Amino acid sequence: MATEYGQGYGHGLGYPEHGLPEHGLPEQGGERRHRLPAGLRAPFEARSWREFGYVLLSLPISIMLFVYAITMVSLGAGLLVTFLGIPVLAAGLAGCRAFGALERARARALLHLDVADPEPLRMRRRGFMAWMGAVLKSGTSWRSVLYAVLHFPWAVFSFVVAVNVWAYGWAMLTYPLWFWVFPMWVGQDGIQVYGDETHHFYLDNPFEITLTALVGLLFTLATPWIVRALTQVDRLLVHGLLGPSRLATRVVELESDRGVVVDTAAADLRRIERDLHDGAQARLVALAMDLGLAKEKLTEDPQAAARMVDEAHGEVKTALQELRDLARGIHPAVLTDRGLDAALSAVASRCTVPVEVQVDLEQRPVPAIEGIAYFTVSELLQNISKHARATWAAVDVWQVENRLMLQVVDNGIGGAGISGGSGLAGLAERLDAVDGILVVDSPVGGPTRVTAELPWRTV
C-alpha cells in the first residue's frame, strides 16, 4: 500500500531535474510584480472598475427584484384564501430563484465570485402540483426572497456612497483643469464653498486650488477600497443566500466521501486478492506439487524425497511470512492488542532510516480512526524509505480537543506535494472521507513535514 510523494522528491513540481529553478527563485504564487504600490494603481485596475460597475448595476436590478418579490409574495399571501394563492406564490418564488441565478452570474462576471448553484428542486413525481410543492418547500426559494428584500436597501446605500465618493474625488482632482469656467461664464471667482448675506468663500487662489486637487487625489485613491469594502457585503449576501445551503453542501460532501470509501474498499479488496493469488496461493500450489513429487520418490529415492521435503519446508516458512505480512497490511494484531504506540513502533523498526516515535494519548480512539492513523503513518514511512533519501525521521501523535493529530518529519530532499494522481493525493482523499485533513510542507531541499488531522472519537 505504499504511495509516492507527488511524482517523487524533487520531480514533477515544475523544476528542472536537479530540483532548482532555471532562473533564480520563482515568483511566489506566479503573481506579476508591479512597480507601483497597490494604493496608487488601484483606481486604474480593471478589478476596481468591475466592482464599481457591479455597484452601479445593483440599484436598478435590486429595485426590480424588490418590487417583484414584494408584489408576488404579497399577492400570493393575499390570495391564499382562494385557489389562486398557491400558484401565484409558487410563481413568485420561482421568479426569485431565476433572479438569484442572474445575481450569481453577475457576481461571477464582475466580482469573480464563483458561487455554486444551489440544490435543484426535488420532486417525487411529475406534474404541476408536484412542482409547486417542491418550490414552496425549497429553502433556496425562500432564501432568494430574503435576498431580494435585504439587498434593496443595501444597494441604495452602496450606490449613493460609491457614486458620490467617485464623483467628488474626480471632480476635485481635476478642479485645476476646469475652475476657469466660473470666472468666465458664471461670474464668480470659483466654486462657492460657503456663502450668506455678508460672507462668501470661493476656491479661487492657487493654494486653495492645489489643496482641493490634493483632497480629490486622496478621495480618488480611497474610492476603489471603499467600493471594495461595499462589495464585500454583496459577496456575503450572494454566497450566504444564493448559494447552496450548508446542509446541502454537507450532503454532497458525504456522498463524495462515501464514493471514496467504496472505491478505497474495492481497491483494498482487489489488492488483497491479487496478493493472495500471485503470492501465497501460487507458492502453496507449487508446494503441493513438490510434496506430491516427494511422495512419489519416497520409496524409490528417499534421499531425493528428503531434499524435496526440506525445500518444501522452506517454502512453507516463506508462505507463512507472506501471509503474516498480508494480515499485517489488513489490520495488525499488535494494533488491536496494544494500540498505536506499539503498532507505530513496530512500523518504525522496519523503516530503512532511524525513526523516533512519540505517542501522547491518554486513551485510545475508536478502532476505525486508530486503523486510519496507523495506515497513514505506515504509508508515509514507506515513502520515506523509498523516495526521501533521508537519514532521520520522527513520528508524533497527540490529541488536541476533539482531533487526533499525526505528524511525520524527515530530513530528506523534499519536493513532496499533493498533486493529481499522486499517492499523497490518494491519502488526502482517504482522510477527507472521514473529515480528516492532510497538509504537506516540503520545500525543495527539505525537510519534509506531513501533518494529518483526524476526528477524535472514543469507544
Sequence and secondary structure as in RCSB ss.txt:
>XXXX:A:sequence
MATEYGQGYGHGLGYPEHGLPEHGLPEQGGERRHRLPAGLRAPFEARSWREFGYVLLSLPISIMLFVYAITMVSL
GAGLLVTFLGIPVLAAGLAGCRAFGALERARARALLHLDVADPEPLRMRRRGFMAWMGAVLKSGTSWRSVLYAVL
HFPWAVFSFVVAVNVWAYGWAMLTYPLWFWVFPMWVGQDGIQVYGDETHHFYLDNPFEITLTALVGLLFTLATPW
IVRALTQVDRLLVHGLLGPSRLATRVVELESDRGVVVDTAAADLRRIERDLHDGAQARLVALAMDLGLAKEKLTE
DPQAAARMVDEAHGEVKTALQELRDLARGIHPAVLTDRGLDAALSAVASRCTVPVEVQVDLEQRPVPAIEGIAYF
TVSELLQNISKHARATWAAVDVWQVENRLMLQVVDNGIGGAGISGGSGLAGLAERLDAVDGILVVDSPVGGPTRV
TAELPWRTV
>XXXX:A:secstr
    STTSTTSSSSS TTSS SSSS  GGG    SS HHHHGGGSHHHHHHHHHHHHHHHHHHHHHHHHHHHHHH
HHHTTTSTTHHHHHHHHHHHHHHHHHHHHHHIIIII            SS SHHHHHHHHHH HHHHHHHHHHHH
HHHHHHHHHHHHHHHHHHHHHHHTHHHHTTHIIIIISSSSEEEEE SS EEEE SHHHHHHHHHHHHHHHHHHHH
HHHHHHHHHHHHIIIIIS  HHHHHHHHHHHHHHHHHHHHHHHHHHHHHHIIIIIIHHHHHHHHHHHHHHHHTTT
 HHHHHHHHHHHHHHHHHHHHHHHHHHHHH  HHHHHH HHHHHHHHHHTSSS EEEEEE SS B HHHHHHHHH
HHHHHHHHIIIII  S EEEEEEEETTEEEEEEEE S       TTSHHHHHHHHHHTTT EEEEE  TT  EEE
EEEEE  B 
